[in-house]
Amino acid sequence: MLAIVRSCAVIGLDGALIEVEVDIANGLQAFMIVGLPDAAVNEAKERVRAAIKNSGCTFPYKHITVNLAPADLRKEGPAYDLPIAVGILLANGQISPDEHINDYLFLGELSLDSTVRHTNGVLPMVALACEKQAKAVFVPAVDALEATLVEGITVYPVETLGQLVAHLNQERLIEPYVRDPHLLDGAKEAVYLQDMAAVRGQEHVKRALEVAASGGHNVLMSGPPGSGKTLLARTLPSILPRMVVEEALEVTKIYSVSGMLPADVPLIVQRPFRAPHHTASHAGLVGGGRIPHPGEISLAHRGVLFLDELPEFGHNVLEVLRQPLEDKIVTISRAQGTITYPANFMLVASMNPCPCGYFSDAVKECNCSALAIARYQKRISGPLLDRIDIHVEVPRVDYEKLANKRQVETSATIRARVQAARERQVKRLVETNLTCNAEMGPAGVHTFCEVEPAGEKLLKAAMQQLHLSARAFHRVLKLARTIADLADSDIIAASHVAEALQYRPRMGA
């Protein structure tokens, strides 16, 4: 007898409908899975056999053929265990035929005792089920809350295979999972490990980070060891504007596919902060592998990618950042096809000015040769530096500032100003798909960056004296637009342009 049930695969961040066809015939006992399965799918045979027996059902010792269609799409992971088991029991007559069985999607890994275990990528798979107008999805009970983030589809939490069989036979029904209606709007305020109040001194760096957070701009901090670069970078998430629901769903989908979504956190409401070590590989940073998976730049989507000790990263690793910084996506090409992941992140990097770290330090003398300093700084290419909007020096902090007991501005206060500036940008860019100033292209700069005459004169002089490229010119204007937003100004004034220009790298630094 032939039975067909539906399941889903994840390709990149999107779901793909899979039909699990099960044929049971008399003859030599066999259990075969075809349709380009990987090792994890092939091993489903033993899991399914044990789970069916331990659920109280009977495993048919006949000639069983399972086809995962379409056959030209490679299948990976254990998410097909549950639909294969349902298909076998349906074909063997142990599950009563249901006219709506083709309108259901089954997802889940089976353990040997028939428990249905967690599956990666539930969110994009349920989103596909909703798009294909499926009546219901059956998912592992531990993933039910994540599945209900998709509106407009019935979600059944399945704990064991026996429970699912009883439900499909109308013997003991599973209640649909009902999400807390206040889950999305009542998300708790994120708790941050670091606060700007912990940073003493460095007021100009705090200002630069406030501007960066307001417009989504990239930052490079340079200074001697111990001046607070890493601490400042780790406080940045505490002043970023809160994520809207659409952004939170995008980030949650990435972490769901990567298998990094915490079991008790169905929706990520805090902007990601990723800090890979400088030994990270090319594939670890941008994503890849034989079967591509998201890398650090995609895991930092809508958040911060912090690269500490920037010159220590491999040259090839850094150069692959150039395209994602411009396009906000990363495309991974393999023989099997091309996958695109979102990569709309803020790049925050820190570096020492020289190998010993004390070049231009006011207290400790640098012992590096001019050639060593030049070689060290040339590890970062000009095109990459040109894509960083804000270059700021982080000097040594004096004792008086460290020991000062006066009240320091907290992250909550700064975040309120950043949120107001970001809301101005969202309102201005409402007719576009953009969310902040840093995402504007040349057309957006010409449309939204109106500069007063004095500011235009200053820009013209800067173009001639600093030899700014066309990209740098547009980035200065976008940065000035953000500074004007923080000042609640509709027009970019000369003072806003001047502040934006001071964040350009110093010639010969």
Protein Blocks (a to p, Z undefined) as FASTA:
>chain_A
ZZdddddddehjaccdddddddddedjdddddehiiafklmmmmmmmmmmmmmnopacdd
dddddddddfkbccedjklmmmmmmmmmmmnopaccdfklmmpcceddddfkopacddeh
klmmmmmmmmnopabdcddfklmmmmmmpghiacdddfbfklmmmmmnomaccddddddf
klmmmgccdddfbdfklpggjklmmmmmmmmmmnopacdddddehilmmmmmmmmmmmgc
cddfklmmmmmmmmmmnopacfklmbafbdcdddddfkbcfklmnogcjbdcddfklmmg
oiacddehkllpcfklmmmmmmmmmnopacdddfkbccddddddcddddddfbfnopgoi
akbccfbdfklmmmmmmmpcfklmmmpmbdcddddddfklmmpcbdcddfklmmmmmmmm
mmmmmmmmmmpmbfbfklpcfklmmmmmccdfklmmmmmmmmmmnopafklmmmmmmmmm
mmmmmnopabdcfklmmmmmmmpccehZZ
